[in-house]
């Protein structure tokens, strides 16, 4: 095997390893992200396009949780791929509360009417995102409608 071929294989291995970790070790990776990655990502995710912070209230604790996510905007609503599945804590909290707050690009939105959609074609996402979601086997997403309500979260 030539040096160029080995280099290409190494680059693909480095790039694809995180995707396969998400596909086969979702729960373990989610625990790592909750403890390590999320606190760091929360510092910048609300400012960048394509990223956002979901602020939701715990079903049992009543505590406000903030989770960084990739958000995709449609007219009057947001889509979020459920890369760790529909059993994630924030998803359960949003479904139980009937909504949450999303902050993206320095703007906060109250969103409601959450609907979990199963779509193996992922047609509502950009092409590159569809490919990545296919590799990690993420076929579910949550659709959240932008609300006109000002009632967002309890005092923090």
N, C-alpha and C positions, 0 to 999 in steps of 0.2 A: 504494500500500500504506500503510495507516494505521500510526501509531506503535505501537499495541498489537500489530498483526500482525507488524511488524518485530521488536518485542521478543520475542514468542513464538518466532519463527523463530530469533533470535539465541540465546535460552535453549536451544532444542532442539539447535542446532548445537554449542553449548558442551558440553552433556551427552552428545551422541552421538559426538562426535569421538573420545574415547578408546576407545569401543567399536569403532568402525570401524578404528582403528589396530590394535587387538588382532586383529581379524578378518583384515586384509590384510597386516599387517607383524609377524607373531608373533615370528619369530626376532630381528628388529632390536629390537623392544620388549623381548624377554626379555633381551637383552644389556644394554640400558639399566637394566632393573630389577635385574639381578645386580650391577651396579657402583654404582648410585646409590640406588635405592629400597629394595632388600632390607636393606642395613645399617641404614637408618633404621627400617624396619618391624620388624626383629628386636628392637628395643628395647622395643616394646609389644605385639607380636602374641601372645605367650604369655600375656598377661594378660587379653585381651579375648574375650568370647564370640563364637563364629563364626570366630575366627582361631586360628592355631596356628603352631608352629615344627616343621618336619620336620628331625630330626637324622639324617643318614645318612652312611655311610662310602663314600668314593670307591672305585670298582671297581679303579682302577689305582694311585692315590696312597696309599690307606689313610687319607687325611685325613678328619676329621669336618667335614661341611658342614651349615650351618643355613639353611633356606629358609622364609620366611614363606608361609603358604597360608591359604585359607579352608577350614575343616573343618566338616563336617556330621555330627552324631552320630546313630547308630542304636543300638539295643540291642547291646552287645558289639562294636561296630565303628564305624569312621569312613568317610566318603566324602569324596573330594577331587576336584573337577572339574579336569580336565587342560586348563586354559585355553591353555597353550602346546603342547599335544599330548603324545603318549606318548613322543616322542623327547627330552624334557627330561632333562638330566643327573641330577637327583634321582630321577626316575622310573626310569631305567635302574639307578641305584645301589640303590634300594629293591627292585626286581625281582631283581637279581643277589644281593643279600644275603638276600632272603626276609623282609625286615622293616626296621623303623626305630623311632625314638622320636618320639612326638608330644607336645608340651607345649602345653596349652591351659587357660586359666583357672587358671594356677599349678599345674596337675597334669600330671605326666609319665606317659605310657602307653607300654609296649612293645607294638608292633603287629607282626603277622606275617601270613602267608598272603596276600600282595598279589595281587589279581586286577584286571586291567584290563578294564573293561566298556565296550562300545560301545552307547550307548542314545540315539538321536536324539530320543526323547520326553522324556528327562530327568525322568521321573515321580518319582524318589526325592528330588528337590530341591524346595524351596519354590517357589511360583508365580513370584514376582519373579525369583528366581535362574534358573528355567527360561527366562524371557523373555530375560534378559541373556545366558545361555549360548547361546541360539538366535541372537541377533544376532551374537555373535562366533564362531559356528559351532563350538562346543565340544561334541562328542558323546561324548567319552570321559571316564571317571572311574576312579579307583583306589579299590578297596574294601580296607580293612585291618582285620583282626580283632584285638581286644584280647587280648593274651597274658597268661598267668599267670606267665611267665618273668621272672626278675629280671636275666637276662643281656641288657644293653642295648647299650652301646657301649664301645669300648676306652677306656682312661684318656685323659683330655683334657689 
